[in-house]
Amino acid sequence: MSSRTKRIKKSSWGARERAGMSFLIVVAFFAVFGLIILTEVLMIDDRGRAGSVVVRHGSNGGRFGESVPDYDDVKDDYLDDTGIFVRETKYGGAVVKNILKNQKDLKQSFGISVLTDSAEPRNPPVVPWGQMLPSKIEQTLPRYPADTKPTDGSWEIVNGTRYKFFVFSAFYDRRDGKLVRVIGATKTRGPEKVWCRFWYPTGVNSTKYRSASVMARVKIIRENWNLKYSACFILCPIRGPYPEIPYAVSVVSKIRAAPGNVLMLRNTDNDPDFTNRTFSNIPNSIGVCVKPLHFNYDQALYLLEFLELNNLLGVSHFTFYNHTIGPKASCVLQHYVSGDLPQHITPYGEEGPPARSANGTVPDVTLAESNDVHTPTKYNEDNTAQLKPKITVNILPWNLRMRSQKEIRTEGLFASLNDCLYRSMYRYSHVALIDLDEFIIPHHNDTLIDLIAWLSKRINNRNTGAYSFQNAFFYLQFADDTRMYEGHGSLANLRAALTTQRKTRRRSKLHPQKQRSKYICKPEAVIEAGNHFVWEFCPGRGSLNVPADAAILHHYRVCEFGGDDCIKTPSLVDRTAHRYTKRLLDRVGTVYSFLKDTCNLPDIPKAPTKPPPTRKKELKIRVPIRPESDKKPTEDVKAESNGATVLAQVAATTTQAHAAAIEAILKTR
C-alpha cells in the first residue's frame, strides 16, 4: 500500500474520530443542561410546597467569613405570604369536629369554606397566616404557665419541632400596623410552621392571663451562607378579639402544646424605658451593637480602648452579647454595667499638676508630635480633669445551642444584630453596628453626631435611613508608627500598647460600598439589619454612601487570608486617629489604673525604643544537579528575597556555571 493511500486513510480516520468526539461533547452538554433544568424544576416544586424561596449566596471559598455572598441574587421577599398554611388536623380530631360544627363562625373569621361530604373531610380546612383562632377553640387551649416568668434576652426552646427552633426576644413593631416581631433561629430552608400565643393580663397587677393565638410567619434573615440554620423573624399580627397590645407572647409549634417559652414584649407603652417620655421624643445619641463575644475573648486593654474611643466619638451606649468571655474582659464590662468607675479623668503619666501659663490656662501635654491636633484638656485645682461622660453598657447572655460555622453563621450574629436594632429603637437616634476591631473615624468633625449634622447641611438626607462607610484595613502586620519610639515613661508605654495609636499604616485602596463596609442607621427606619449594609428599610428610606474624605471605617486586623502577603499591597500612613491621643490616653489610663487590682489586669508593657529588626523572607529555589552525581536530583537553596546573597550552599557537584546562573536569577528578582 502506497504512502499516499495510508495518509488518506489516516486523515479519514482522524476526521471520523473528531466528529465522534464532537458528538459526544454535544450530548454531554445537553445532558448537563437537562439535569440543571430538572433540578431547578424540582427546587421550584419543593419551594412551593415549603412556602419559601431558596436563598442563594456566593461561594464560601472554603473560608467562612472571608467570602462575600452574591447579595444581588437574593429576592426582596423570600417567603410567600399566601403560601403559609397549617392544616387543622394538627389540632387533633376533636378540634376538627368542633370547627366543622361551627362552619358559620369559621367562614366569618377565616373567609374559607369547609367540605362536609364525610365525617373526615378529604381536604381539611387551612388557617392562613395572620388569622386568629376562633374564641371557642382558644378557650380549650393550655393556660398561661403560672410557674414561668417572662424572659427578655435569653434563648428559649420551641417545643415539639422536628428541627432546632429557638426564640430570644419579642418586640412590638408599631410602624406598619400592629405586629409582634420575635427574634429567633431555626432551619434555613422550609422552616417549620409555628403559632404565636398572646397573653393579656385580666386586670391590673393580675397574675392571670387570657390568650389569643395567631398563625405566625417565619421569615429567614437573608445572610446565612447556606448553612442549615439561620437567624429569623417570627411575625405575629395583632388582630381578632383582643386588638390591644399583649403583655407577653409564646411561640409554639402545635397549638395544643404547652408553651415552652414566654417572652416579655418590649417597645410597648408599658415598657419601663418609655414611662417618662414619648416614642417620638428620641434623644440625639448613638448606640453601638457588637456581635457575640466568643472564643473566651479576654483583651481587657483593647476593650477599654474600644469603649473609651467610641465614647469620644459620641457613643453613649454599648450592647454586648456574651457567648464566651474571659475573666478580665468580663470584670471590665461589669464595672461599666454597674457604673463603678472613676468619676473624673486624671492626666495620665504626669508628675504632679501640669504647669500653668501666664493667663492661667493649662497647655496640652506634649507627645512629641507637633503636627497632631488635640482638644485641650481643662484641669481643676486638684489636678483632676473633666467629668467622665456617662457610658452605659448592656450585656445579654448568648447561649444559643447551635454549632458556630457548622450549623449557623458565627454564633448567630445576625440574630444579635437585629435584636440590638429593635432593642435600641426609640431609645437612641442612631445605632452603629460594628465589631471590636473597627472604628468609624470622621475627618472633619470631632464626633459622629457632629458628622451626621455636618452631612445633613451638605446633603439632603431627609430620607436617609443609614450612613454607610467604606472599609480601610490597618493590617496588624504593618510596622508600628515611628512615633511610638520617640517617648518614654508610663505615657509612652500606654500609647504604644493602644492599637489605634501604633497602627497608622493602612491599605491605600478602600473597599467599595457593601463590601466590608459598616454603617450607622436610624433604628426606626430599618426593618432588617445586615452585617455590612441594611437589607430592608421602611418605605421611602435608603442608605447614604458617606464620601471617603468625610469619614472611613478603620479596621484593625491581621491579613484576611492568612500569612503576611497583605503587607505587599500599596499602603499609606493615616494618623487621623491621633487627633484623640491625649484624651484617649487620659481616659484609658485612668480607668485601667482604677481597675488594675480589682480585675487582676497585667502591667502595661514597656514601649520599645527602636523598631524590631526586619525579618528576611527566604525563598526556596530548586537547583538541578548534574546527572552523574549520586546526590538527589534537586536540592534546596535558600536566598534572600532581595537577591543580594545566596545563603544556602550549592551541592559540591554543582558546577560554577550552575551557581552563576542561580545568582543571575536572584539579581533579577
Number of C-alpha atoms within 10 A of each C-alpha: 5 6 8 9 10 11 11 11 12 11 12 12 12 12 12 11 12 12 12 12 12 12 12 11 12 11 12 12 12 11 12 11 12 12 12 12 12 12 12 12 12 12 14 15 12 15 18 16 12 19 22 24 20 18 19 18 19 14 14 14 10 8 11 14 14 12 15 16 19 11 15 10 11 16 13 10 12 16 21 15 15 9 16 22 19 20 13 16 15 13 16 12 12 10 16 21 13 12 19 21 12 13 16 15 15 19 12 11 14 18 12 14 14 17 14 14 8 7 10 14 13 11 10 15 21 16 19 21 23 24 19 25 20 20 14 12 17 18 13 10 16 13 15 20 15 9 6 11 11 15 17 18 20 16 22 22 21 22 18 15 17 10 13 17 27 23 27 24 24 29 23 21 21 12 11 7 10 16 18 25 22 26 24 31 30 26 20 25 19 19 24 18 20 23 25 28 26 26 25 21 15 12 9 6 7 9 11 14 18 16 23 25 29 26 23 28 27 25 21 26 23 25 22 25 23 21 16 16 26 28 28 28 24 22 23 28 23 24 18 17 12 15 11 11 19 22 18 23 28 23 30 24 22 19 24 16 13 17 24 16 23 25 26 20 25 22 21 17 13 12 12 10 15 15 10 6 9 11 14 8 12 14 11 10 16 25 26 24 25 18 24 26 21 16 10 14 17 19 16 21 22 18 18 21 22 20 22 23 23 25 22 17 22 18 25 20 21 24 23 21 23 18 18 17 18 16 17 21 20 19 19 25 21 15 15 17 16 11 14 12 18 15 16 15 22 26 24 20 17 12 7 9 15 15 12 10 9 7 6 8 14 17 14 15 16 8 16 11 10 7 8 14 13 14 12 13 18 13 18 11 7 9 13 15 18 13 11 14 14 14 17 16 20 15 16 15 15 22 15 20 17 20 13 15 17 13 19 26 23 18 24 26 24 28 25 24 24 25 24 24 26 25 20 24 22 20 23 22 19 28 25 25 24 22 17 16 15 21 22 23 22 21 16 13 16 16 18 24 18 15 18 17 12 14 17 13 9 8 10 10 18 10 13 19 23 27 22 25 29 24 27 22 24 28 22 21 17 20 15 18 17 12 15 22 17 14 17 14 11 17 20 20 20 22 24 24 18 19 19 26 23 21 24 24 21 24 21 15 13 17 15 12 16 19 15 20 22 28 25 25 27 22 26 21 20 22 17 20 25 19 20 19 23 22 16 16 20 14 10 10 17 20 18 20 16 18 12 15 9 15 21 22 24 23 23 21 14 17 17 14 10 8 10 14 11 19 18 9 10 10 17 12 13 16 16 19 20 18 17 19 21 22 22 24 23 21 24 25 25 20 20 22 14 14 19 14 10 12 17 11 19 12 11 15 11 15 20 15 11 10 12 9 6 7 6 10 10 14 15 13 14 13 18 14 20 16 10 7 12 9 13 11 12 13 16 15 18 18 22 16 16 14 17 12 13 16 11 12 13 19 19 10 14 15 12 11 9 16 16 11 11 19 16 12 11 19 12 8 9
